[in-house]
């Protein structure tokens, strides 16, 4: 028998099915867990007792003697098993506290072997047992090779399980159980490894770090034998009278046995209720443990993030000038707290700044400048010197800080570049307006209004220019659409456009003082105008915004709008863009044109599209 001390074996129920109620408890939501338990064997007597139990060479109270077990690897017979152990161990000296062997029990939750009724002990689906045995045997041989000297599949108890015997030899061939199973980490890794081997069967790894305890086999057998209700029919059945007929005797038996049967029925009802409550408690405990692990992982991720930020912040900080001065061979003046001298220099260091009072009397800032000044070298030579003196990371810090400092000085000196819109060519406007109103079917009054506001005009190449503005009205770029020729498909952005700072947009519906209640996102300015026309009359204040990619979304602004609609083309690209936007803004809904795009729908259906108004958004 497997004697369990620190690691206990989980036993579900006795295999004596006559004592088990058949409880229909199929639960497709019930998790199925891998079971991997180990027991150290420290004496030959313990090995012998274990082998007698595994090989069924002695009576096992909870085993069905009519069921035959299956040998998977080697032997589990007492004499043969001991001979195999001694052969593997050889002539090496065995310490008094050495672990001679490891007995391993491999199984799974009952619902894996009998998914329709996990409580029906001793029953299993043969294909599931075969798959489990094959996966477990493969794992044993791959992980322990010829150190596995025996393994047997037990089918005569409540739930199928495997007993395996392993000689704990290390890579040098010495008895060394610590190398295999010592400590919580190695035990956890063992559980991980076995769970991975049977994962394809739908069997999960148990909750890591769980402190759940399991009933020891020895304790379980003792409980079964001491608490079983034994009904001796010779003692409880009444003797029939000579003249008593069968019906009268039946009534007498019922009267005699019914009180005892009532007790048993009540006990079974209580047991069923207790099992259900236990399962509910286990599910709650598992859910709580999973949530705890998620929070623990989140804390770990936050710690890693903080460490990363610290590393990045450290990389942005310059090397301390005192450290650079030391490596340059300068000496700290005892009389001057911040003064370093040497090589003809008298250098005062204050934070990231230095000033040389000797010679030319000049100053500077940063590690790179100090090296160049003292060694009288150029930038490249200073970088090589720092790499040699303070290593890769120190050199990177100095160079990064130097580049950042210079970049900041450039930004302050130059200022942000201002976008200059393409010049308007009014002589080309008539052709552009005809393109927008005749070919694209946009209302003439709308086009004229936008032109009068300077939001749409023609450039010297007869492109339709749609000004892009920030939501505050600042011009940040221009979208160009070719109109010259029959099949002109040119689209582009004017040079210098800040495409993430502004968009072509217009607001319609409601009152001009009303807050925006709805934002409709489309691919292009022409689609924005087309949908704005199709969408009228619009009772609520609506913003039509041309956003060609999720990368340039005004996320903060849109997150405050009650309704956001992704109205992109009716194709794969449009669907992909809409899904990406919904990931960023979860309250976004999808609206598809019946045609390929909104302008094509406008040209096909005209200004009024009642069906569009009725089916406003497709989620």
Helices and strands as residue ranges (DSSP letters): G 17-19, E 34-41, H 44-54, E 70-74, H 78-89, E 101-108, H 110-113, H 126-144, G 145-147, E 148-154, E 161-166, H 178-181, H 183-198, G 199-201, H 217-227, H 233-236, H 246-316, H 321-327, E 331-332, E 339-342, E 345-350, E 353-356, E 363-365, H 367-375, H 379-414, G 426-428, H 429-434, I 435-439, H 444-452, E 456-458, E 463-469, E 475-482, E 491-493, E 505-508, E 518-522, H 525-534, E 542-546, G 550-552, H 555-558, E 563-566, H 572-584, E 588-590, H 598-605, H 610-614
